[in-house]
Amino acid sequence: MRVTLKDSLNNCLLVLKKMLAQRDKWVRDWPGQVNSSLSPVIRDGGEVKCVLFIPQISMLQNYSELIRGNLSKVLRLKVVALVTIEVHARDVIDKLAKAGCNDVNAFEWLCQLRLYWEKVTLYSCVYYSKYGYEYLGNSGRLVITPLTDRSVIINLWGPGLFLCSHCRQ
């Protein structure tokens, strides 16, 4: 199963790099887990550059037009999940821009949960975790809050620091 997902992610990444401007077609052609996993990876890119705000807004507008169209229930769930991720990314990028973060070594950047295509690795500050190809599904959530971000980061760091995120006493 992991080999299949890894191959699927790799193939999808190659296709997506060629058709960044046609993400609406990409969403239709690939499974939701692959879409949700690679959307943040593409945003961070293999080579971390200053992220441009205008293409992201254009992409969100394309997704909005797609949602307004006649979609199957599964495709609508995929697009809504991607819109949620991309809106959160837009907000994070806006926050980083307002903070004057323009260096990949800046603390504000390092504190963000970042995904890179090194066998899909999650990074946050100095901690990293390999993606275990868990089923993510097409989330029905409508928003990702700063508290959601903190919870994900705590759950990412916890095992590495031999702590748990929901200990009972």
Secondary structure as the mmCIF struct_conf table of DSSP 4:
data_model
#
loop_
_struct_conf.conf_type_id
_struct_conf.id
_struct_conf.beg_label_comp_id
_struct_conf.beg_label_asym_id
_struct_conf.beg_label_seq_id
_struct_conf.end_label_comp_id
_struct_conf.end_label_asym_id
_struct_conf.end_label_seq_id
HELX_RH_AL_P HELX_RH_AL_P1 ARG A 2 LYS A 18
HELX_RH_3T_P HELX_RH_3T_P1 LEU A 20 GLN A 22
HELX_RH_AL_P HELX_RH_AL_P2 ARG A 23 ASP A 29
BEND BEND1 TRP A 30 TRP A 30
HELX_RH_AL_P HELX_RH_AL_P3 GLY A 32 ASP A 44
BEND BEND2 GLY A 46 GLU A 47
HELX_LH_PP_P HELX_LH_PP_P1 CYS A 50 LEU A 52
HELX_RH_AL_P HELX_RH_AL_P4 PHE A 53 ARG A 68
BEND BEND3 GLY A 69 GLY A 69
HELX_RH_AL_P HELX_RH_AL_P5 LYS A 73 LYS A 98
TURN_TY1_P TURN_TY1_P1 ALA A 99 GLY A 100
TURN_TY1_P TURN_TY1_P2 VAL A 104 ASN A 105
BEND BEND4 ALA A 106 ALA A 106
HELX_RH_AL_P HELX_RH_AL_P6 PHE A 107 LEU A 110
TURN_TY1_P TURN_TY1_P3 CYS A 111 CYS A 111
BEND BEND5 GLN A 112 GLN A 112
STRN STRN1 ARG A 114 TYR A 116
TURN_TY1_P TURN_TY1_P4 TRP A 117 VAL A 120
STRN STRN2 THR A 121 SER A 124
TURN_TY1_P TURN_TY1_P5 CYS A 125 VAL A 126
STRN STRN3 TYR A 127 LYS A 130
HELX_RH_AL_P HELX_RH_AL_P7 PRO A 146 GLY A 160
TURN_TY1_P TURN_TY1_P6 LEU A 161 PHE A 162
BEND BEND6 SER A 165 HIS A 166
#
